[in-house]
Amino acid sequence: MVHILPAAPLGTTDQMSPIRAADPGELPRTPKTTGGAKNLDSAVDMRFWSMCSNESLATTKVATCLFDEQMATDADGRYTIVASLPEDRPANATKECGVSWLSLSPAGDGAGHPDDSLLIMRNMLPAKDFSHAAHDTKTPGDEKAVMGEYLPDGQYTSKLAFEGSGCAK
């Protein structure tokens, strides 16, 4: 699940527009390399996974990223991300509530559109037997069919609605 709170108000601060997925995304299994694990073995799907907030393809400047070991997940490896400017972060967008938070660029897209931003999901070195990586898509539009639950879905909702969902943990 990815929720995005863009910088552009739809009318008031309470109407900021996050993307809210119908279901949480599933995080591929990755090695815990910050703890000393080796790169790839039969128990992992890929070497590295991340979700990054970038300005745009015009500047390619990265605002911030979350990588696999930083993600709050449930017992089934499913995650929820909220991406927003710091001042728009919902109170329940915390690891304690089972939510990972990603800051959007305060410069917008860096090319004159202060309300735009770009999210990039990175799948690095997928295992040969893992067929749900971004690398496995062949035609625009086949992403959901190929990636399945590993491709997060999203829908717009408000900051107040997200906060109204409470704390999952």
C-alpha positions in Angstrom: 0.0 0.0 0.0 1.4 3.4 -0.9 -0.2 6.6 0.2 1.1 9.9 -1.2 0.3 13.3 0.2 1.4 15.8 -2.5 2.2 19.3 -1.7 -0.8 20.7 -3.7 -3.9 21.3 -1.7 -7.2 20.4 -3.3 -8.8 23.2 -1.4 -7.7 23.0 2.3 -4.9 21.3 4.1 -7.4 18.6 5.2 -8.0 17.7 1.5 -4.4 16.9 0.7 -4.3 13.9 -1.7 -2.6 10.7 -0.6 -2.5 7.6 -2.8 -4.1 4.9 -0.8 -3.9 1.3 -2.0 -6.8 -1.1 -1.7 -4.3 -3.7 -0.3 -0.8 -3.5 1.2 2.1 -4.3 -1.1 4.1 -7.5 -0.5 7.8 -7.0 0.2 10.1 -9.4 -1.6 12.4 -11.4 0.7 15.8 -9.8 0.8 19.0 -10.6 2.8 19.6 -8.7 6.0 23.0 -7.4 4.8 23.2 -4.6 7.3 23.4 -7.4 9.9 26.1 -9.2 7.9 24.1 -11.6 5.8 25.5 -12.7 2.4 24.1 -11.3 -0.8 21.9 -14.0 -2.3 20.8 -17.5 -1.2 17.8 -19.7 -1.8 15.8 -18.0 0.9 15.6 -14.6 -0.8 13.8 -13.2 -3.8 16.3 -10.4 -4.6 19.4 -8.7 -3.3 17.8 -5.3 -2.6 14.4 -3.5 -2.7 13.7 0.2 -2.2 11.1 2.9 -2.8 12.5 6.3 -3.6 11.1 9.8 -3.8 12.7 11.7 -6.6 12.1 15.2 -8.1 11.5 14.0 -11.7 13.1 12.6 -14.7 14.1 16.1 -15.6 16.5 16.4 -12.7 16.7 12.8 -11.5 17.5 14.2 -8.0 16.6 11.8 -5.2 14.9 13.3 -2.2 14.9 10.2 0.0 14.6 6.4 -0.1 13.4 3.6 2.1 15.1 0.2 1.6 13.9 -3.2 2.4 15.4 -3.4 6.0 13.8 -0.1 6.9 10.3 -1.1 6.0 7.6 -1.7 8.6 5.9 -5.0 7.6 3.3 -7.2 9.1 3.8 -11.0 9.8 3.1 -11.7 6.1 5.7 -9.3 4.8 3.2 -6.7 3.7 3.9 -3.0 3.9 2.2 0.4 3.9 4.1 3.5 2.9 2.9 7.1 3.3 4.9 9.6 1.2 4.4 13.3 2.0 6.1 16.6 2.8 7.1 16.5 6.4 4.5 19.1 7.4 1.8 16.9 5.8 2.8 13.6 7.5 -0.2 12.0 9.2 0.2 11.4 12.9 -0.2 7.6 12.4 2.4 7.3 9.6 4.9 5.7 12.0 6.6 2.3 12.4 4.7 1.9 15.7 1.5 1.9 13.6 3.0 -0.4 11.0 3.5 2.4 8.4 6.7 3.4 6.7 7.0 7.1 5.9 8.8 8.6 2.9 9.5 12.3 2.5 8.6 14.0 -0.8 10.9 16.6 -2.3 10.2 20.1 -1.0 11.3 21.3 -4.5 8.5 19.4 -6.2 9.8 18.0 -9.5 12.7 20.4 -9.6 11.7 21.7 -13.0 9.1 24.3 -12.0 6.2 22.1 -10.8 6.2 22.4 -7.0 3.4 20.0 -6.6 4.8 17.1 -8.6 7.1 14.2 -7.5 8.2 10.9 -8.8 8.3 7.6 -6.9 10.6 4.9 -8.1 10.5 1.3 -6.8 13.8 -0.5 -7.3 14.3 -4.3 -7.6 18.0 -5.1 -7.6 19.4 -8.5 -8.7 16.3 -10.7 -8.5 16.8 -14.4 -8.0 16.6 -16.5 -11.1 13.4 -18.3 -9.8 11.7 -15.0 -8.7 9.4 -14.0 -11.6 7.7 -11.0 -10.0 10.4 -8.3 -10.3 10.0 -5.1 -12.2 12.6 -6.5 -14.6 10.1 -9.2 -15.7 7.6 -6.8 -17.2 7.8 -6.8 -21.0 5.0 -4.5 -22.2 3.6 -1.3 -20.6 0.4 -2.3 -18.8 1.5 -5.8 -17.9 3.0 -4.7 -14.5 0.1 -6.0 -12.3 -0.1 -9.3 -14.1 3.6 -9.9 -13.8 4.4 -8.4 -10.4 1.2 -9.4 -8.7 1.2 -8.5 -5.0 4.7 -7.1 -5.3 3.4 -4.1 -7.2 1.7 -1.7 -4.8 -1.7 -0.3 -5.7 -2.9 3.1 -4.8 -5.9 5.4 -4.6 -6.3 9.0 -3.4 -7.7 9.8 0.0 -7.2 12.6 2.5 -4.8 13.1 5.3 -7.7 13.2 7.7 -9.1 9.9 6.3 -5.7 8.3 6.7 -5.4 9.5 10.3 -9.0 8.3 10.8 -7.9 4.8 10.0 -6.0 4.7 13.3 -3.0 2.7 14.3 -2.8 -0.8 12.9 -0.6 -2.1 15.7 
